[in-house]
Amino acid sequence: MLGDVRVRSQVGFEPERRGSHPYLYVDFRTLHSRPEAARPVSARNVRRLLSFQRYLHSSRFFHGIPASNPLGYILDDDFTGQAKLMLQKVGNWNFDIFLFDRLTNGNSLVNLTFHLFNTYGLIELFQLDMVKLRRFLVMIQEDYHCQNPYHNAVHAADVTQAMYCYLQEPKLAETLTSCDILLGLLAAATHDLDHPGVNQPFLIKTDHYLAALYKNSSVLENHHWKSAVGLLRESDLLSHLPTEDRLNMEERLGSLILATDISRQNDYLSEFRTHLDKGELCLTNGGHRHFILQMALKCADICNPCRPWKLSKQWSEKVTEEFFHQGDIERKHNLEVTPLCDRQSNSVANIQIGFMAYVVEPLFVEWSRFSDTRLSMTMMSHLSLNKQGWKEGKDKQEASSSRVSEEQRTPATKDSNSKVLPQGSKGS
């Protein structure tokens, strides 16, 4: 089932050797780094793209945990001071995940997800071993590439926090089962697991083995899902459950993660709109609940434009930086530059305005129809203000560029119109 990985031992995965295509051995995270940070890297130390080599530092998370009270250790030692205060307001839409990540020393995904599991009582309900859960969350966080400006563990934590906000909405809170909630949080935390920082078209045009493995369809999303399943099995987090239940949960987890494929956005949106138009959504139906979880995860994944400007702007700059890094790699290796990733013809404002208008707004309009709450109104208000903010910024930049251009042309115009007498003329 895992497809692109194979279990070697309880320690971790060993990458399979896949052909000899040069892009299999390129560490794109190294290419993403700044020139001044570049340094010679031996073949022994190069990490292959999507290689599953995590270099875990589990000891710093488990050393000295009292066997009698691991939960007390986790809560008392990790969630202290301002970070603990922030978690008391984890359901607020203006939750600052960047600040929380700093306060937790870069462990926002581990701490936030563990807190939500504890808040919902999932540890007790599913009889989860807390040390196994902690190890599982650490492995998830480590499998996100911190070199990625956008698709990293902080993004995963942000999506998990947004997912929690949606799970708290009345229609969902009143109908979701504990299993729905468990899968929703797991999917949010793992939805971009081991993301390489480049998109599916890049993997396809470089003949990456994952593109061939998944037949150029939902390549990254399939990989994120199989990676999550691999970590679930490696950690033995759900090993105490009946095999049939465990396999069913893995399949449902995959269905949620696959829904985040942006290339299938219109398919999901059309189905959502049809359900709403016919008024046929019934959340006592397991299939309908699962579909709403898919839509909730899709919203959580691209909700950045619906956050307050201070947060939204940071995310916009980070995702554009990652796009432009891919474009730089493509240009460096004489590949066709993806239009969205071309820094020479694009800007943060242009990309965000288009993204908001054609992707985000249509989705959140329908979500607001489904869940007409204060949160939905808040998100739509932020979306409108942020879109206007980018438009105003774009207009100012264009006006400024126009003035500079005019000033540069003016002296030349004056010189060309001035009367210059040739040497030897009567005026000399």
C-alpha positions as CSV (number, residue, x, y, z in Angstrom):
1,M,0.0,0.0,0.0
2,L,2.8,2.4,0.8
3,G,4.0,2.5,-2.8
4,D,6.9,4.9,-2.6
5,V,8.4,3.7,0.7
6,R,9.2,0.4,2.3
7,V,9.5,-0.3,6.0
8,R,13.0,-1.4,7.1
9,S,12.7,-1.3,10.8
10,Q,11.2,0.5,13.8
11,V,13.8,3.1,13.3
12,G,12.6,4.5,10.0
13,F,12.4,4.1,6.2
14,E,15.1,3.4,3.7
15,P,14.7,5.1,0.4
16,E,14.3,2.9,-2.6
17,R,16.7,3.4,-5.5
18,R,14.6,4.5,-8.5
19,G,16.4,4.5,-11.9
20,S,19.1,7.0,-12.7
21,H,17.3,10.2,-13.6
22,P,19.6,13.1,-12.4
23,Y,16.7,14.9,-10.7
24,L,16.3,12.0,-8.3
25,Y,19.6,13.0,-6.8
26,V,19.1,16.8,-6.6
27,D,18.4,18.2,-3.2
28,F,16.1,21.1,-4.1
29,R,16.3,22.4,-0.6
30,T,20.0,23.1,-1.2
31,L,19.1,24.9,-4.4
32,H,16.5,27.0,-2.5
33,S,19.1,28.3,-0.1
34,R,20.7,31.7,-0.4
35,P,24.0,32.0,-2.3
36,E,25.8,33.3,0.8
37,A,24.7,30.2,2.7
38,A,25.9,27.8,0.1
39,R,28.8,25.5,1.0
40,P,30.4,22.4,-0.4
41,V,28.3,19.3,0.3
42,S,29.7,15.8,0.1
43,A,27.7,13.1,-1.6
44,R,27.5,11.4,1.7
45,N,25.7,14.3,3.2
46,V,23.3,15.2,0.4
47,R,19.7,14.4,1.2
48,R,17.8,13.1,-1.8
49,L,14.5,14.8,-2.6
50,L,11.6,12.9,-0.9
51,S,14.1,10.5,0.7
52,F,12.5,10.0,4.1
53,Q,15.8,10.6,5.8
54,R,14.7,12.6,8.8
55,Y,17.7,12.8,11.1
56,L,15.3,12.5,14.1
57,H,16.2,14.1,17.4
58,S,13.8,12.1,19.4
59,S,16.0,12.1,22.5
60,R,15.4,15.7,23.2
61,F,11.7,15.1,23.4
62,F,11.7,12.0,25.5
63,H,14.8,12.2,27.8
64,G,13.8,12.3,31.4
65,I,10.0,11.7,30.9
66,P,8.6,10.1,34.0
67,A,7.0,6.8,33.0
68,S,4.3,7.4,35.7
69,N,3.1,10.7,34.3
70,P,4.2,11.5,30.7
71,L,1.2,13.8,30.2
72,G,2.2,15.9,33.1
73,Y,5.7,16.3,31.7
74,I,4.4,17.3,28.3
75,L,1.9,19.8,29.6
76,D,4.0,21.3,32.4
77,D,7.3,21.5,30.6
78,D,6.4,22.3,27.1
79,F,3.3,24.5,27.4
80,T,4.7,27.2,29.7
81,G,4.4,31.0,29.8
82,Q,3.0,32.8,26.8
83,A,2.7,29.6,24.7
84,K,0.4,28.1,27.3
85,L,-1.7,31.3,27.3
86,M,-2.0,31.2,23.5
87,L,-3.3,27.7,23.5
88,Q,-6.2,28.9,25.7
89,K,-7.3,30.9,22.7
90,V,-6.4,28.3,20.0
91,G,-10.0,28.6,18.6
92,N,-9.6,32.3,17.8
93,W,-9.4,33.1,14.1
94,N,-6.6,35.7,14.6
95,F,-4.4,33.1,16.3
96,D,-0.8,34.0,15.4
97,I,0.9,30.8,14.4
98,F,4.2,32.6,13.7
99,L,4.4,33.9,17.3
100,F,3.3,30.5,18.7
101,D,6.1,28.8,16.7
102,R,8.7,31.1,18.1
103,L,7.4,30.6,21.7
104,T,7.6,26.9,21.3
105,N,11.1,27.0,19.8
106,G,9.9,25.7,16.4
107,N,7.7,23.0,17.7
108,S,4.3,24.5,16.9
109,L,3.0,21.5,15.1
110,V,3.8,19.0,17.8
111,N,2.5,21.2,20.6
112,L,-0.6,22.4,19.0
113,T,-1.7,19.0,17.6
114,F,-1.0,17.3,21.0
115,H,-3.0,20.0,22.7
116,L,-6.0,19.5,20.4
117,F,-5.9,15.7,20.8
118,N,-6.0,16.2,24.6
119,T,-8.7,18.9,24.4
120,Y,-11.0,16.5,22.5
121,G,-10.2,13.6,24.8
122,L,-9.0,11.6,21.8
123,I,-6.1,10.1,23.8
124,E,-8.5,8.5,26.2
125,L,-11.2,7.7,23.7
126,F,-8.9,5.8,21.3
127,Q,-6.6,4.5,24.1
128,L,-3.6,6.1,22.5
129,D,-0.2,5.7,24.1
130,M,1.0,9.2,24.8
131,V,4.6,8.5,24.2
132,K,3.8,6.9,20.9
133,L,1.6,9.9,20.0
134,R,4.4,12.3,20.9
135,R,6.9,10.3,18.8
136,F,4.4,10.2,15.9
137,L,3.9,14.0,16.0
138,V,7.7,14.6,16.3
139,M,8.2,12.4,13.2
140,I,5.6,14.4,11.3
141,Q,7.2,17.7,12.2
142,E,10.6,16.4,11.2
143,D,9.3,15.2,7.8
144,Y,8.3,18.7,6.8
145,H,11.2,20.5,5.1
146,C,12.1,23.6,7.2
147,Q,13.9,25.0,4.1
148,N,10.6,25.5,2.3
149,P,9.5,29.1,2.7
150,Y,5.8,28.0,2.7
151,H,5.2,24.2,2.7
152,N,6.7,23.5,6.1
153,A,5.6,22.5,9.6
154,V,4.4,26.0,10.5
155,H,2.0,25.8,7.5
156,A,0.8,22.4,8.7
157,A,0.3,23.8,12.2
158,D,-1.6,26.8,10.8
159,V,-3.9,24.5,8.7
160,T,-4.5,22.3,11.8
161,Q,-5.5,25.4,13.9
162,A,-7.9,26.5,11.1
163,M,-9.3,23.0,10.9
164,Y,-10.0,23.2,14.6
165,C,-11.9,26.4,14.1
166,Y,-14.1,24.7,11.5
167,L,-14.6,21.7,13.6
168,Q,-16.0,24.0,16.3
169,E,-18.6,25.4,13.9
170,P,-22.1,24.5,15.2
171,K,-23.1,22.3,12.2
172,L,-20.0,20.2,12.6
173,A,-19.6,20.2,16.4
174,E,-23.1,18.8,16.7
175,T,-22.7,16.0,14.3
176,L,-19.1,14.9,13.9
177,T,-18.0,11.7,15.6
178,S,-14.8,11.2,17.5
179,C,-13.4,9.3,14.6
180,D,-14.3,12.2,12.2
181,I,-12.4,14.6,14.5
182,L,-9.4,12.4,14.9
183,L,-9.1,12.0,11.1
184,G,-9.7,15.7,10.5
185,L,-6.9,16.7,12.8
186,L,-4.5,14.0,11.4
187,A,-5.3,15.0,7.8
188,A,-4.6,18.7,8.6
189,A,-1.3,17.9,10.3
190,T,-0.1,15.6,7.5
191,H,-1.7,17.0,4.4
192,D,1.6,18.4,3.0
193,L,4.0,15.8,4.6
194,D,7.4,15.7,3.0
195,H,6.6,18.4,0.5
196,P,9.6,19.1,-1.7
197,G,8.9,22.8,-2.3
198,V,8.1,22.3,-6.0
199,N,4.8,21.5,-7.6
200,Q,3.4,18.6,-9.5
201,P,4.1,20.0,-13.0
202,F,7.8,20.3,-12.0
203,L,7.9,16.6,-10.9
204,I,6.2,15.6,-14.1
205,K,8.5,17.5,-16.5
206,T,11.6,16.3,-14.7
207,D,10.4,12.6,-14.9
208,H,10.5,12.1,-11.2
209,Y,9.7,8.6,-10.1
210,L,6.8,9.8,-8.0
211,A,5.1,11.2,-11.1
212,A,5.5,7.9,-12.8
213,L,4.4,6.0,-9.7
214,Y,1.1,7.9,-9.4
215,K,0.6,8.3,-13.2
216,N,0.9,12.1,-13.1
217,S,-2.3,12.3,-11.0
218,S,-2.4,14.0,-7.6
219,V,1.3,13.1,-7.3
220,L,2.1,15.2,-4.2
221,E,-1.1,14.5,-2.4
222,N,-0.7,10.7,-2.9
223,H,2.8,11.0,-1.6
224,H,1.7,13.0,1.5
225,W,-0.9,10.4,2.2
226,K,1.4,7.4,1.9
227,S,4.0,9.2,3.9
228,A,1.4,9.8,6.7
229,V,0.4,6.1,6.6
230,G,4.0,5.1,6.8
231,L,4.6,7.2,10.0
232,L,1.4,5.8,11.5
233,R,2.6,2.3,11.0
234,E,6.2,3.1,12.1
235,S,5.0,4.7,15.3
236,D,2.5,1.9,16.0
237,L,0.1,4.6,17.1
238,L,-3.0,2.7,16.0
239,S,-1.5,-0.8,16.2
240,H,-3.9,-1.7,19.1
241,L,-7.0,-1.2,16.9
242,P,-8.5,-4.0,14.9
243,T,-6.9,-4.4,11.5
244,E,-10.1,-3.6,9.6
245,D,-10.7,-0.4,11.5
246,R,-7.1,0.7,11.1
247,L,-7.1,0.1,7.3
248,N,-10.4,1.9,7.0
249,M,-9.0,4.9,8.9
250,E,-5.9,5.0,6.6
251,E,-8.2,5.0,3.5
252,R,-10.4,7.8,4.9
253,L,-7.2,9.8,5.8
254,G,-6.1,9.4,2.2
255,S,-9.5,10.6,0.9
256,L,-9.2,13.8,3.0
257,I,-5.6,14.5,1.9
258,L,-6.3,13.9,-1.8
259,A,-9.1,16.5,-1.6
260,T,-6.4,19.2,-1.2
261,D,-5.3,18.7,-4.8
262,I,-5.8,22.2,-6.2
263,S,-6.2,20.8,-9.7
264,R,-9.4,19.2,-8.7
265,Q,-10.7,22.3,-7.0
266,N,-13.6,22.9,-9.5
267,D,-14.8,19.3,-9.2
268,Y,-15.2,19.5,-5.4
269,L,-16.6,23.1,-5.6
270,S,-19.2,22.0,-8.2
271,E,-20.3,19.1,-6.0
272,F,-20.5,21.3,-3.0
273,R,-22.5,23.9,-4.8
274,T,-24.9,21.2,-6.1
275,H,-25.5,19.8,-2.6
276,L,-26.2,23.3,-1.3
277,D,-28.5,24.2,-4.2
278,K,-30.5,21.0,-3.6
279,G,-30.4,21.4,0.2
280,E,-29.6,17.7,0.4
281,L,-26.6,17.7,2.8
282,C,-27.5,15.6,5.9
283,L,-24.7,15.4,8.4
284,T,-26.2,12.3,10.1
285,N,-25.1,10.6,6.9
286,G,-21.5,9.4,7.2
287,G,-20.7,10.0,3.5
288,H,-22.0,13.6,3.8
289,R,-20.0,14.2,6.9
290,H,-16.8,13.0,5.2
291,F,-17.5,15.2,2.2
292,I,-17.8,18.2,4.6
293,L,-14.6,17.3,6.3
294,Q,-13.0,17.3,2.8
295,M,-14.3,20.8,2.1
296,A,-13.2,21.9,5.6
297,L,-9.7,20.7,5.0
298,K,-9.7,22.4,1.6
299,C,-10.7,25.7,3.2
300,A,-8.1,25.3,6.0
301,D,-5.4,24.6,3.4
302,I,-6.0,27.9,1.5
303,C,-7.5,30.1,4.2
304,N,-4.5,32.5,4.4
305,P,-6.2,35.2,2.4
306,C,-9.0,35.1,4.9
307,R,-6.7,35.8,7.9
308,P,-6.1,39.3,9.3
309,W,-3.8,41.3,7.1
310,K,-0.8,41.0,9.4
311,L,-0.8,37.2,9.1
312,S,-2.2,37.0,5.5
313,K,0.6,39.2,4.1
314,Q,3.3,37.0,5.7
315,W,1.9,33.9,4.1
316,S,1.4,35.5,0.7
317,E,5.1,36.6,0.7
318,K,6.2,33.1,1.8
319,V,4.3,31.2,-0.8
320,T,5.4,33.6,-3.6
321,E,9.0,33.2,-2.4
322,E,8.6,29.4,-2.8
323,F,7.1,29.8,-6.3
324,F,9.9,32.1,-7.4
325,H,12.5,29.6,-6.0
326,Q,11.0,27.0,-8.3
327,G,11.2,29.4,-11.2
328,D,14.8,30.1,-10.5
329,I,15.6,26.4,-10.4
330,E,13.8,25.9,-13.7
331,R,15.7,28.7,-15.4
332,K,19.0,27.5,-14.0
333,H,18.4,24.0,-15.4
334,N,17.1,25.3,-18.8
335,L,13.6,24.0,-18.1
336,E,10.4,25.8,-19.2
337,V,9.7,28.3,-16.4
338,T,6.2,27.9,-14.9
339,P,4.4,31.2,-15.5
340,L,3.3,31.5,-11.9
341,C,6.9,31.0,-10.7
342,D,8.5,33.6,-13.0
343,R,9.7,36.5,-10.8
344,Q,10.6,38.5,-13.9
345,S,6.9,38.7,-15.0
346,N,5.0,38.4,-11.7
347,S,4.7,40.0,-8.4
348,V,3.2,39.1,-5.0
349,A,0.3,41.4,-5.6
350,N,-0.6,40.0,-9.0
351,I,-0.4,36.4,-7.8
352,Q,-2.5,37.0,-4.7
353,I,-5.2,39.1,-6.5
354,G,-5.7,36.3,-9.0
355,F,-5.5,33.5,-6.4
356,M,-8.1,35.3,-4.2
357,A,-10.5,36.0,-7.1
358,Y,-10.4,32.7,-8.9
359,V,-9.6,30.1,-6.2
360,V,-10.3,31.4,-2.6
361,E,-13.4,33.5,-3.0
362,P,-15.5,31.0,-4.9
363,L,-14.7,28.3,-2.3
364,F,-15.4,30.5,0.8
365,V,-18.6,31.9,-0.7
366,E,-20.0,28.3,-0.8
367,W,-18.6,27.5,2.7
368,S,-20.4,30.6,4.0
369,R,-23.6,29.3,2.4
370,F,-23.1,26.0,4.3
371,S,-22.0,27.6,7.6
372,D,-23.5,31.0,7.9
373,T,-21.8,32.0,11.1
374,R,-19.8,34.8,12.6
375,L,-16.6,33.1,11.6
376,S,-17.7,32.9,8.0
377,M,-18.5,36.6,8.0
378,T,-15.2,37.4,9.5
379,M,-13.3,35.4,6.9
380,M,-15.2,37.0,4.0
381,S,-14.5,40.4,5.5
382,H,-10.8,39.8,5.8
383,L,-10.7,38.4,2.3
384,S,-12.3,41.5,0.9
385,L,-10.0,43.8,2.8
386,N,-6.9,41.8,1.9
387,K,-7.8,41.8,-1.8
388,Q,-8.3,45.6,-1.7
389,G,-5.0,46.0,0.2
390,W,-3.1,44.1,-2.5
391,K,-4.8,46.1,-5.3
392,E,-4.0,49.4,-3.6
393,G,-0.4,48.3,-3.1
394,K,-0.2,47.3,-6.8
395,D,-1.7,50.6,-7.9
396,K,0.8,52.6,-5.8
397,Q,3.7,50.5,-7.1
398,E,2.6,51.0,-10.7
399,A,2.1,54.8,-10.1
400,S,5.6,55.0,-8.5
401,S,7.2,53.1,-11.4
402,S,5.4,55.4,-13.9
403,R,6.7,58.6,-12.1
404,V,10.3,57.2,-12.1
405,S,10.0,56.3,-15.7
406,E,8.7,59.8,-16.6
407,E,11.5,61.5,-14.6
408,Q,14.0,59.4,-16.4
409,R,12.6,60.4,-19.8
410,T,12.1,64.1,-19.0
411,P,15.8,65.2,-19.1
412,A,16.4,63.4,-22.4
413,T,13.3,65.1,-23.8
414,K,14.5,68.5,-22.8
415,D,18.0,67.9,-24.3
416,S,16.5,66.8,-27.5
417,N,14.3,69.9,-27.8
418,S,17.0,72.4,-26.8
419,K,18.7,74.4,-29.6
420,V,22.3,73.4,-29.9
421,L,24.3,75.6,-32.3
422,P,26.9,73.7,-34.3
423,Q,30.5,74.7,-34.0
424,G,31.5,77.5,-36.4
425,S,28.0,79.0,-36.5
426,K,27.3,82.7,-36.3
427,G,26.2,82.3,-32.7
428,S,29.6,81.1,-31.5
